[in-house]
Amino acid sequence: MLIAVILLAFLCLAALVAAFVFFREWQQTRRSLQELLLEAEEAQKSQVEHTNGDVYLKIDEQFNISFIEESGAKTLGYTAAELTEKPIIGTLLEDVKANNDALNEMFGKSAKKQTTFNTQMLIRRKDGKNMLMLVRIRPILNEILKCKGLSLLCKDISKADSLQRELKDFQSIDPFTNILNETTLKSRFEHDFKLANRYNKELSAIIVELCDLYDFIAKGIDFETADNMLKKVSNICIASLPKDSYAGRVDKTKIVLALKNTSRKTAQELSEKIYKESVETIKKLRVDGTNAQMIIISYSDRKGFTDSFDAMYGRMLHHINMSLKNREYGLVSSKQKARSLADLENIKG
């Protein structure tokens, strides 16, 4: 009986020690996570600067403006100091029930789903004029992943007519990457495919899939860096386009390049170029070299008169889906498995 009591006491003591150690480790992890969140937030304030007229700001749970970029405040006729800690209702938004209800709904959706969504809002300038803005809204999470506020990236669309003249068709442009949106890209690509079939012209395509890399950066660093990565890779793709070719964003993280009058060999060379340049650019966003290679690029060409747009696009998506399933990153086509950056470096020219 005494032995059983001693054993029970020993087990209780061990459990208490284990609980204490676990509690200390939990506290340390919590502090570390909080420091990382604060560090990421401060880095975001200091490093992310929108100089194209966009307005980037944050609001807390009481609808007060906790941060706004100086360039964005200037666009609205203010200084950042004039807006910081001021309620967004009555300052940048008209003080009406509809705006209060809209903000409450935004917080509710963000707290429940912790995801990004887009809407349109009338943002009021200092001079009283309203600007119609396309607004991307994201939750700001604390160390226990509870929504403590919202970040708003506002893009002026009140002058859509002038933008339409500059971009030929404003509605066809993806507002965050400045390349074609999915609907326009697929419609134009299918039309050009039919023309290539009719006149027997060369036509190729490249799809750059960034979903795994985007998720890694969004969860490991922050959403703003993930968006920045998407824009930078888009810029690399645009700069790589041959004459009369174009690019568009599909399924959020796919960049599709439609290459008119372009051979399969050229598409392969462009894929290698985009992959290498993208990896080097992504490494500069505080992403290590291994994870910076989490990109899948598929390329293909038109296979004669019997080929179709759906068939060509479908086989490229098949290659990408298989690579995502197997977590094989790099270049992939119907004639070869995925080749990584190391494989490309070892190619003898």
Secondary structure by P-SEA (a helix, b strand, c coil): caaaaaaaaaaaaaaaaaaaaaaaaaaaaaaaaaaaaaaaaaaaaccccccccccccccccccccccccaaaaaaaccccccccccccccccccccaaaaaaaaaaaaaaaaccbbbbbccccccccccccccbbbbbbbbcccccccbbbbbbbbccaaaaaaaaaccccccccccccccaaaaaaaaaaaaaaaaaabbbbbbbbbbcaaaaaaaaaaccaaaaaaaaaaaaaaaaaacccccccccccccbbbbbbccccaaaaaaaaaaaaaaaaaaaaaccccccccccbbbbbbccccccccaaaaaaaaaaaaaaaaaaccccccccccccccaaaaaaccc
